[in-house]
């Protein structure tokens, strides 16, 4: 019974709060009605007659001066509002009304559960001098033959742009070639193959390189040459297998078989070049190339295992690779590891990886920021309710989760629309621009399922992500937790993403209503001043017609009230 009484009382309070706005309207009409009833004792008719006589004696110059002064005052208010908005990102009138008037009206601001600003190590690094539009290799890029080409066969659309594929060609030339390639015929062919624009020409060159190796083996067997001295030249074509696995294989299973063949060749080349790396600059460059090839092969084999459902095997391969080559952070293998661990729901291991890579000295990414937000949201999302949070306030855990979401959204504001499925996903490009739409697509494409798996995480994100933009200083050059958002991001994303995709842009702060209202008022009064100065008589006639039309409904209502009420009652009311 007590709970029922409490619930009824809460409903009554909510009804009163909701009807408070309408009560102001009722009060306004009641006051108008009382003023009309008391027009005789208050001598309203006499006063109106006096005012009308006074207005009739005024010359048109007065009306010109009145409208001109109104235009000047509204213009000054507009200039002040615009200056305040440019400096603080909000309207002064709107801020005063929300801060002082809304509490008097019983309003509660539920739009942002948290208005506190976070202070952590990221604020110290927010002014780093970084390259604004540096393009990064997508750590989770798909396979061209097994995935991108299949999409083209089904839809007839090209998921990769020429700019993106050109960047990949440059990466391949950097990672898979060196200055000594001309000394080995197979590698010389592959050096040309990486520069080819036509996919079929690249595949044909890879087959040619493998056939050339087979011919060398046959000729060496016939000549009875030493295998130990010739295998260095023969086993230097692991990149041919890489190209075939990436572009010719139509399934992940076929790609994995080719990468395993490449691994056997790549390990042999790596061991031999490791022994000779200190014998000269040429051997050092060759060892660096062989290291890049081996790391690339092992990483792609781990991705094949992840795609084929062998997630634990993929995690082990990634961990071993990171231990064996800890300095090759440019490949961002930890992002592959985070995605695989989230698939296993090994959240403790995910937290351990974040503790190592979510560091002030390391560059951030959407994977780092949003994974940290997901882990903190996971602790409170199943019981989070915006209505309850607005009544009792946020707990410490909820505050931490909201701050983590705000941090992630400030780093990349495009991700929430894809996670909340407000915008359709496409295949991620092979290169991404950090904090751009391309990175958001790449992250959401692989991590949307992990957010859905955590109960209530998307609901918490939906309730809180837009509040980030009210916390970020305006204009955008100031930043908050990170370095300022690059202006050139939109242009670079349009180069990376296909033309059929609508590129997301940074959410701009819209002009407040009072700035638009003041601008309209200033323009309107200035126009009235000009017209009154040019056509005083005509504007006088127009003003009288406008006022008579404006008060016509009120006069009609009053006439109906007088006709309905008894004359005696109406007489007594007017004498009060």
C-alpha positions as CSV (number, residue, x, y, z in Angstrom):
1,X,0.0,0.0,0.0
2,X,2.8,2.3,0.9
3,X,4.5,1.7,-2.5
4,X,1.2,2.3,-4.3
5,X,0.8,5.6,-2.4
6,X,4.3,6.6,-3.3
7,X,3.8,5.8,-6.9
8,X,0.6,7.8,-7.0
9,X,2.3,10.8,-5.4
10,X,5.2,10.6,-8.0
11,X,2.6,10.5,-10.9
12,X,0.8,13.5,-9.4
13,X,4.1,15.4,-9.1
14,X,5.0,14.6,-12.7
15,X,1.6,15.7,-13.9
16,X,1.9,19.0,-12.1
17,X,5.4,19.6,-13.5
18,X,4.2,18.7,-17.1
19,X,1.2,21.0,-16.8
20,X,3.2,23.9,-15.4
21,X,3.9,25.3,-18.8
22,X,0.2,25.2,-19.7
23,X,-0.7,26.9,-16.4
24,X,1.2,30.0,-17.5
25,X,-0.9,30.2,-20.6
26,X,-4.1,29.9,-18.6
27,X,-2.9,32.6,-16.3
28,X,-2.2,34.9,-19.2
29,X,-5.7,34.6,-20.6
30,X,-7.2,35.0,-17.1
31,X,-5.4,38.2,-16.7
32,X,-6.6,39.4,-20.1
33,X,-10.1,38.6,-19.1
34,X,-9.8,40.5,-15.8
35,X,-8.4,43.5,-17.5
36,X,-11.3,43.5,-19.9
37,X,-13.8,43.2,-17.0
38,X,-12.2,46.0,-15.1
39,X,-11.9,48.3,-18.0
40,X,-14.5,50.7,-16.6
41,X,-13.1,51.3,-13.0
42,X,-9.5,51.3,-14.4
43,X,-10.6,53.8,-17.1
44,X,-8.9,51.8,-19.8
45,X,-11.2,53.2,-22.5
46,X,-10.4,56.8,-21.5
47,X,-6.7,56.0,-21.3
48,X,-6.7,54.3,-24.7
49,X,-8.5,57.4,-26.2
50,X,-5.9,59.7,-24.7
51,X,-3.1,57.5,-26.0
52,X,-4.7,57.4,-29.5
53,X,-5.1,61.2,-29.5
54,X,-1.4,61.5,-28.5
55,X,-0.3,59.1,-31.2
56,X,-2.3,61.0,-33.8
57,X,-0.6,64.2,-33.0
58,X,2.9,62.6,-33.6
59,X,4.6,63.3,-36.9
60,X,6.1,60.6,-39.1
61,X,9.5,61.6,-38.0
62,X,8.8,60.2,-34.6
63,X,7.9,56.8,-36.1
64,X,11.1,56.9,-38.2
65,X,13.1,57.6,-35.1
66,X,11.3,54.9,-33.1
67,X,11.9,52.2,-35.7
68,X,15.4,53.3,-36.3
69,X,16.2,53.2,-32.5
70,X,14.7,49.7,-32.3
71,X,16.7,48.6,-35.2
72,X,19.9,50.0,-33.6
73,X,19.2,48.3,-30.3
74,X,18.5,45.0,-31.8
75,X,21.6,45.3,-34.0
76,X,23.7,45.9,-30.9
77,X,22.2,42.9,-29.2
78,X,22.9,40.8,-32.3
79,X,26.6,41.9,-32.3
80,X,26.9,41.0,-28.6
81,X,25.2,37.7,-29.0
82,X,27.4,36.8,-32.0
83,X,30.6,37.7,-30.1
84,X,29.5,35.7,-27.0
85,X,28.7,32.7,-29.2
86,X,32.1,32.9,-31.0
87,X,33.9,33.0,-27.7
88,X,31.9,30.6,-25.5
89,X,29.9,28.5,-28.0
90,X,26.5,29.4,-26.6
91,X,23.9,32.2,-26.6
92,X,24.1,34.6,-23.6
93,X,20.3,35.0,-23.5
94,X,19.8,31.3,-23.8
95,X,22.3,30.6,-21.1
96,X,20.7,33.1,-18.7
97,X,17.2,31.7,-19.4
98,X,18.3,28.1,-18.9
99,X,20.4,28.9,-15.8
100,X,18.0,31.3,-14.0
101,X,14.5,31.0,-15.5
102,X,14.2,27.3,-16.1
103,X,14.7,26.3,-12.4
104,X,11.9,28.7,-11.5
105,X,9.6,27.0,-14.1
106,X,10.4,23.5,-12.6
107,X,12.5,22.4,-15.6
108,X,15.4,19.9,-15.2
109,X,18.2,19.5,-17.7
110,X,18.4,15.8,-18.5
111,X,20.2,16.2,-21.8
112,X,23.6,15.6,-20.3
113,X,24.0,13.3,-17.3
114,X,27.4,14.7,-16.6
115,X,28.7,18.3,-16.8
116,X,32.0,17.7,-15.1
117,X,35.2,18.0,-17.0
118,X,37.7,15.2,-16.8
119,X,41.3,15.8,-16.1
120,X,43.8,13.1,-17.0
121,X,47.1,12.7,-18.8
122,X,45.5,13.3,-22.2
123,X,45.1,17.0,-21.4
124,X,48.8,17.3,-21.1
125,X,49.3,15.9,-24.5
126,X,46.5,17.8,-26.1
127,X,48.8,20.3,-27.7
128,X,51.1,17.9,-29.4
129,X,52.5,19.0,-32.7
130,X,51.3,16.1,-34.8
131,X,50.6,15.7,-38.5
132,X,47.0,16.6,-38.9
133,X,46.1,14.4,-41.8
134,X,48.6,11.5,-41.6
135,X,47.1,8.4,-43.2
136,X,47.6,5.1,-41.4
137,X,47.5,1.5,-42.6
138,X,44.2,-0.1,-41.4
139,X,45.2,-2.8,-38.9
140,X,42.1,-4.8,-39.8
141,X,42.1,-4.3,-43.5
142,X,40.3,-7.0,-45.5
143,X,41.7,-9.3,-48.3
144,X,41.3,-8.0,-51.8
145,X,40.6,-11.3,-53.5
146,X,38.6,-13.0,-50.8
147,X,36.5,-10.0,-49.6
148,X,36.8,-6.8,-51.6
149,X,36.5,-8.5,-55.0
150,X,33.6,-10.6,-53.8
151,X,31.8,-7.4,-52.8
152,X,32.4,-6.0,-56.3
153,X,31.1,-9.2,-57.9
154,X,27.9,-9.0,-55.9
155,X,27.1,-5.3,-56.0
156,X,29.1,-4.1,-59.0
157,X,30.6,-1.3,-56.9
158,X,34.3,-0.7,-56.2
159,X,34.8,-0.5,-52.4
160,X,38.4,0.9,-52.8
161,X,39.3,4.2,-54.3
162,X,42.3,4.7,-56.5
163,X,43.9,6.9,-53.9
164,X,43.6,4.2,-51.3
165,X,45.0,1.5,-53.5
166,X,47.9,3.8,-54.5
167,X,48.8,4.2,-50.9
168,X,48.8,0.4,-50.5
169,X,51.1,0.1,-53.5
170,X,53.5,2.6,-51.8
171,X,53.3,0.5,-48.6
172,X,54.1,-2.7,-50.5
173,X,57.1,-1.1,-52.2
174,X,58.4,0.2,-48.8
175,X,57.9,-3.1,-46.9
176,X,58.5,-5.8,-49.5
177,X,61.4,-4.4,-51.6
178,X,65.0,-3.3,-51.1
179,X,68.0,-2.0,-53.1
180,X,69.4,-5.6,-53.6
181,X,66.3,-6.9,-55.4
182,X,67.9,-6.4,-58.8
183,X,70.4,-9.1,-57.9
184,X,67.7,-11.7,-57.7
185,X,65.5,-12.2,-60.8
186,X,62.4,-13.2,-58.9
187,X,62.5,-10.2,-56.6
188,X,63.2,-8.0,-59.6
189,X,60.0,-9.1,-61.1
190,X,58.1,-8.6,-57.9
191,X,59.6,-5.1,-57.6
192,X,57.9,-4.3,-60.8
193,X,54.7,-6.1,-59.8
194,X,54.1,-3.9,-56.8
195,X,54.1,-0.9,-59.1
196,X,51.5,-2.3,-61.5
197,X,48.1,-0.7,-61.5
198,X,46.3,-3.6,-63.2
199,X,45.5,-6.4,-60.7
200,X,45.8,-9.1,-63.4
201,X,49.2,-7.8,-64.3
202,X,50.3,-8.1,-60.7
203,X,49.0,-11.6,-60.4
204,X,50.7,-12.7,-63.6
205,X,54.0,-11.2,-62.4
206,X,53.7,-13.2,-59.2
207,X,53.2,-16.4,-61.1
208,X,56.1,-15.5,-63.3
209,X,58.3,-15.1,-60.3
210,X,57.4,-18.5,-58.9
211,X,57.9,-20.2,-62.3
212,X,61.3,-18.5,-62.5
213,X,62.3,-20.0,-59.1
214,X,61.2,-23.4,-60.3
215,X,63.4,-23.1,-63.4
216,X,66.3,-22.1,-61.2
217,X,65.8,-25.2,-59.0
218,X,65.7,-27.5,-62.0
219,X,68.8,-25.9,-63.5
220,X,70.7,-26.1,-60.2
221,X,69.8,-29.7,-59.8
222,X,71.1,-30.5,-63.2
223,X,74.3,-28.5,-62.6
224,X,74.8,-30.1,-59.2
225,X,75.3,-26.8,-57.5
226,X,75.5,-26.3,-53.8
227,X,72.1,-25.9,-52.2
228,X,73.4,-23.9,-49.3
229,X,74.7,-21.1,-51.5
230,X,71.9,-21.0,-54.0
231,X,68.9,-21.3,-51.7
232,X,69.4,-17.7,-50.6
233,X,68.6,-16.6,-54.1
234,X,65.9,-19.2,-54.7
235,X,64.0,-18.7,-51.5
236,X,63.6,-15.0,-51.8
237,X,60.1,-15.0,-53.4
238,X,57.9,-15.0,-50.4
239,X,56.3,-11.8,-51.6
240,X,54.9,-13.6,-54.6
241,X,52.9,-15.8,-52.3
242,X,51.8,-12.8,-50.4
243,X,50.5,-11.1,-53.5
244,X,48.6,-14.2,-54.7
245,X,47.1,-14.7,-51.2
246,X,46.0,-11.1,-51.1
247,X,44.6,-10.7,-54.6
248,X,44.1,-14.1,-56.3
249,X,42.7,-16.3,-53.5
250,X,38.9,-16.1,-53.6
251,X,38.4,-17.5,-50.1
252,X,40.1,-17.1,-46.7
253,X,41.0,-20.8,-46.7
254,X,42.9,-20.4,-50.0
255,X,44.6,-17.3,-48.7
256,X,45.7,-19.1,-45.6
257,X,47.3,-21.9,-47.6
258,X,49.3,-19.4,-49.7
259,X,50.4,-17.5,-46.6
260,X,51.6,-20.8,-45.0
261,X,53.7,-21.4,-48.1
262,X,55.0,-17.8,-47.8
263,X,55.8,-18.4,-44.2
264,X,58.1,-21.3,-45.0
265,X,60.0,-19.2,-47.5
266,X,60.0,-16.1,-45.3
267,X,61.4,-17.8,-42.2
268,X,64.3,-19.2,-44.2
269,X,65.1,-15.8,-45.7
270,X,64.8,-14.1,-42.3
271,X,67.2,-16.6,-40.7
272,X,69.9,-16.1,-43.4
273,X,69.6,-12.4,-43.6
274,X,69.8,-12.2,-39.7
275,X,73.2,-13.8,-39.8
276,X,74.5,-11.4,-42.4
277,X,72.8,-8.1,-41.3
278,X,75.9,-6.6,-39.8
279,X,78.1,-7.3,-42.8
280,X,77.1,-4.1,-44.7
281,X,74.4,-1.6,-45.5
282,X,73.0,-3.9,-48.3
283,X,72.6,-6.8,-45.9
284,X,71.0,-4.5,-43.3
285,X,68.4,-3.3,-45.8
286,X,67.7,-6.9,-46.9
287,X,67.3,-8.0,-43.3
288,X,64.9,-5.1,-42.7
289,X,62.9,-6.2,-45.7
290,X,62.8,-9.8,-44.6
291,X,61.7,-8.8,-41.1
292,X,58.8,-6.8,-42.6
293,X,57.8,-9.7,-44.8
294,X,57.9,-12.2,-41.9
295,X,55.8,-10.0,-39.6
296,X,53.3,-9.3,-42.4
297,X,52.8,-13.0,-43.1
298,X,52.4,-14.0,-39.5
299,X,50.0,-11.2,-38.9
300,X,47.9,-12.1,-41.9
301,X,47.9,-15.8,-40.8
302,X,46.6,-14.7,-37.4
303,X,43.8,-12.7,-39.2
304,X,43.0,-15.7,-41.3
305,X,42.6,-17.9,-38.1
306,X,40.4,-15.2,-36.6
307,X,38.2,-15.0,-39.7
308,X,37.9,-18.8,-39.8
309,X,36.7,-19.0,-36.2
310,X,40.0,-20.2,-34.6
311,X,40.1,-17.1,-32.3
312,X,42.2,-18.6,-29.5
313,X,44.8,-19.7,-32.0
314,X,44.8,-16.2,-33.5
315,X,45.3,-14.6,-30.0
316,X,48.3,-16.9,-29.4
317,X,49.8,-16.0,-32.8
318,X,49.4,-12.3,-32.1
319,X,50.9,-12.5,-28.7
320,X,53.9,-14.4,-29.9
321,X,54.4,-12.0,-32.7
322,X,54.3,-9.0,-30.4
323,X,56.8,-10.7,-28.1
324,X,59.1,-11.6,-31.0
325,X,59.0,-8.1,-32.6
326,X,58.1,-5.6,-29.8
327,X,59.6,-2.7,-31.7
328,X,57.3,-2.9,-34.8
329,X,54.5,-0.8,-33.3
330,X,53.8,0.7,-36.7
331,X,51.8,-2.4,-37.6
332,X,49.4,-1.8,-34.6
333,X,49.1,-5.5,-33.9
334,X,47.6,-4.7,-30.5
335,X,44.4,-3.5,-32.2
336,X,44.0,-7.0,-33.8
337,X,44.6,-8.5,-30.4
338,X,42.0,-6.3,-28.7
339,X,39.4,-7.3,-31.3
340,X,40.1,-11.0,-30.9
341,X,40.1,-10.8,-27.1
342,X,36.7,-9.0,-27.2
343,X,35.4,-11.9,-29.3
344,X,36.5,-14.3,-26.6
345,X,34.9,-11.9,-24.0
346,X,38.2,-12.0,-22.1
347,X,37.7,-8.5,-20.7
348,X,40.4,-8.8,-18.1
349,X,42.9,-9.5,-20.8
350,X,41.5,-6.6,-22.8
351,X,42.0,-4.3,-19.8
352,X,45.6,-5.5,-19.5
353,X,46.4,-4.7,-23.1
354,X,44.8,-1.2,-22.7
355,X,46.9,-0.6,-19.6
356,X,49.9,-1.0,-21.8
357,X,48.9,0.9,-24.9
358,X,46.4,3.5,-23.6
359,X,49.4,5.6,-22.5
360,X,50.0,9.3,-22.7
361,X,53.2,8.8,-24.8
362,X,51.5,6.6,-27.4
363,X,49.2,7.8,-30.2
364,X,45.6,7.2,-29.6
365,X,43.0,5.5,-31.9
366,X,39.3,4.8,-32.0
367,X,40.0,1.2,-31.0
368,X,41.8,2.3,-27.9
369,X,39.4,5.0,-26.8
370,X,36.1,3.2,-27.6
371,X,37.3,-0.1,-26.1
372,X,38.2,1.7,-22.9
373,X,34.7,3.2,-22.9
374,X,33.1,-0.1,-23.6
375,X,34.9,-1.7,-20.6
376,X,33.8,1.1,-18.3
377,X,30.2,1.1,-19.7
378,X,30.0,-2.7,-19.2
379,X,30.2,-2.2,-15.4
380,X,27.0,0.0,-15.3
381,X,25.2,-0.3,-18.6
382,X,22.9,-3.2,-17.6
383,X,21.3,-1.2,-14.8
384,X,21.6,2.3,-16.3
385,X,18.5,4.4,-16.7
386,X,18.5,8.1,-17.8
387,X,15.4,8.9,-15.7
388,X,16.9,7.4,-12.5
389,X,20.2,9.1,-13.2
390,X,18.5,12.5,-13.6
391,X,16.7,12.0,-10.2
392,X,19.5,10.7,-8.0
393,X,22.6,11.8,-10.0
394,X,25.3,9.7,-11.4
395,X,27.3,7.2,-9.3
396,X,31.1,7.1,-9.4
397,X,31.1,4.2,-11.8
398,X,28.5,5.8,-14.1
399,X,30.5,9.0,-14.0
400,X,33.6,7.2,-15.1
401,X,31.7,5.5,-17.9
402,X,30.2,8.7,-19.2
403,X,33.6,10.5,-19.1
404,X,35.1,7.6,-21.0
405,X,32.4,7.9,-23.7
406,X,32.9,11.7,-23.9
407,X,36.6,11.1,-24.3
408,X,36.1,8.6,-27.1
409,X,33.5,10.7,-28.9
410,X,35.8,13.8,-28.7
411,X,38.6,11.7,-30.3
412,X,36.4,10.4,-33.1
413,X,32.8,11.9,-33.2
414,X,31.7,9.8,-36.2
415,X,31.8,6.3,-34.5
416,X,28.5,6.6,-32.5
417,X,26.3,6.9,-35.6
418,X,27.6,3.6,-36.9
419,X,27.4,1.8,-33.6
420,X,23.9,3.1,-33.1
421,X,23.1,2.1,-36.7
422,X,22.0,5.6,-37.5
423,X,24.1,5.4,-40.6
424,X,24.8,2.3,-42.8
425,X,28.2,0.7,-42.8
426,X,30.4,0.0,-45.8
427,X,33.5,-2.1,-46.2
428,X,36.4,-0.4,-44.4
429,X,39.2,1.0,-46.6
430,X,42.8,-0.3,-46.6
431,X,43.9,3.0,-45.1
432,X,42.3,5.2,-42.4
433,X,42.6,8.7,-41.2
434,X,42.6,8.9,-37.4
435,X,39.6,10.8,-36.0
436,X,38.0,10.7,-39.4
437,X,35.0,8.9,-41.0
438,X,37.3,6.2,-42.4
439,X,38.6,5.2,-39.0
440,X,35.0,5.2,-37.7
441,X,33.9,2.8,-40.4
442,X,36.9,0.5,-39.8
443,X,36.2,0.4,-36.0
444,X,32.4,-0.1,-36.2
445,X,32.7,-2.7,-38.9
446,X,34.5,-5.1,-36.6
447,X,33.4,-3.9,-33.1
448,X,29.7,-3.3,-33.5
449,X,29.0,-6.9,-32.5
450,X,31.1,-6.5,-29.3
451,X,29.0,-3.4,-28.3
452,X,25.8,-5.4,-28.9
453,X,27.0,-8.2,-26.8
454,X,27.3,-6.0,-23.7
455,X,23.8,-5.4,-22.4
456,X,22.8,-1.8,-22.3
457,X,26.1,-0.4,-23.7
458,X,24.5,1.0,-26.8
459,X,21.7,2.5,-24.7
460,X,24.3,4.3,-22.5
461,X,26.1,5.5,-25.6
462,X,22.8,6.7,-27.1
463,X,22.0,8.7,-24.0
464,X,25.4,10.4,-23.5
465,X,27.4,10.7,-26.7
466,X,25.8,14.0,-27.9
467,X,26.6,15.7,-24.6
468,X,30.2,15.7,-25.6
469,X,29.8,18.5,-28.0
470,X,28.4,20.8,-25.3
471,X,31.6,20.2,-23.3
472,X,34.1,20.9,-26.1
473,X,35.2,24.5,-26.2
474,X,34.2,26.6,-29.2
475,X,35.6,27.2,-31.8
476,X,37.0,23.8,-32.6
477,X,40.6,25.0,-32.6
478,X,40.7,24.9,-28.8
479,X,40.1,21.2,-28.2
480,X,39.5,19.7,-24.8
481,X,41.1,16.4,-24.0
482,X,43.0,15.9,-27.3
483,X,44.7,18.1,-29.8
484,X,42.2,20.2,-31.9
485,X,40.2,18.4,-34.4
486,X,41.8,18.7,-37.9
487,X,39.9,20.8,-40.4
488,X,41.4,18.8,-43.3
489,X,39.9,15.5,-42.2
490,X,36.8,15.7,-44.4
491,X,38.8,16.3,-47.5
492,X,41.1,13.4,-46.8
493,X,38.2,11.1,-46.0
494,X,36.6,11.9,-49.4
495,X,39.8,10.6,-51.1
496,X,39.9,7.4,-49.0
497,X,36.2,6.5,-49.1
498,X,34.2,5.4,-52.2
499,X,31.9,8.0,-54.0
500,X,28.7,6.2,-53.1
501,X,29.3,6.7,-49.4
502,X,28.2,9.9,-47.7
503,X,31.1,11.1,-45.7
504,X,30.4,12.1,-42.1
505,X,31.6,15.5,-41.1
506,X,32.4,16.9,-37.7
507,X,29.1,18.0,-36.0
508,X,29.0,21.8,-36.2
509,X,27.4,23.8,-33.5
510,X,24.3,25.3,-34.8
511,X,23.5,29.0,-34.3
512,X,21.3,29.4,-31.2
513,X,17.7,30.5,-31.6
514,X,18.2,33.9,-30.0
515,X,20.9,34.9,-32.5
516,X,18.6,34.0,-35.4
517,X,15.7,35.7,-33.7
518,X,17.7,38.9,-33.0
519,X,19.0,38.9,-36.6
520,X,15.5,38.7,-37.9
521,X,14.3,41.3,-35.5
522,X,17.1,43.7,-36.5
523,X,16.4,43.2,-40.2
524,X,12.7,43.6,-39.8
525,X,12.9,46.8,-37.7
526,X,15.5,48.3,-40.1
527,X,13.1,47.6,-43.0
528,X,10.3,49.2,-41.1
529,X,12.4,52.3,-40.4
530,X,13.3,52.6,-44.1
531,X,9.7,52.2,-45.3
532,X,8.3,54.6,-42.7
533,X,10.8,57.2,-43.7
534,X,10.0,56.8,-47.4
535,X,6.2,56.3,-47.1
536,X,4.9,57.7,-43.8
537,X,1.2,58.0,-44.7
538,X,1.0,54.6,-46.3
539,X,2.8,52.9,-43.4
540,X,0.4,54.6,-41.0
541,X,-2.6,53.1,-42.8
542,X,-0.9,49.8,-42.9
543,X,-0.2,49.9,-39.1
544,X,-3.8,50.7,-38.3
545,X,-5.1,47.9,-40.5
546,X,-2.6,45.5,-39.0
547,X,-3.6,46.4,-35.4
548,X,-7.3,46.2,-36.2
549,X,-6.8,42.8,-37.7
550,X,-4.7,41.6,-34.8
551,X,-7.3,42.6,-32.2
552,X,-10.3,41.4,-34.3
553,X,-10.4,37.8,-32.7
554,X,-10.2,39.3,-29.2
555,X,-13.1,41.7,-29.9
556,X,-15.1,38.9,-31.5
557,X,-14.6,36.7,-28.3
558,X,-15.6,39.6,-26.0
559,X,-18.7,40.2,-28.0
560,X,-19.7,36.5,-27.7
561,X,-19.0,36.6,-24.0
562,X,-21.3,39.7,-23.6
563,X,-24.0,38.0,-25.6
564,X,-23.9,34.8,-23.6
565,X,-23.7,36.2,-20.1
566,X,-26.8,37.8,-18.6
567,X,-26.9,41.5,-18.8
568,X,-27.4,41.9,-15.0
569,X,-24.4,39.7,-14.2
570,X,-22.2,41.4,-16.7
571,X,-23.3,44.8,-15.2
572,X,-22.4,43.7,-11.7
573,X,-19.0,42.4,-12.9
574,X,-18.2,45.6,-14.6
575,X,-19.0,47.6,-11.4
576,X,-16.7,45.5,-9.2
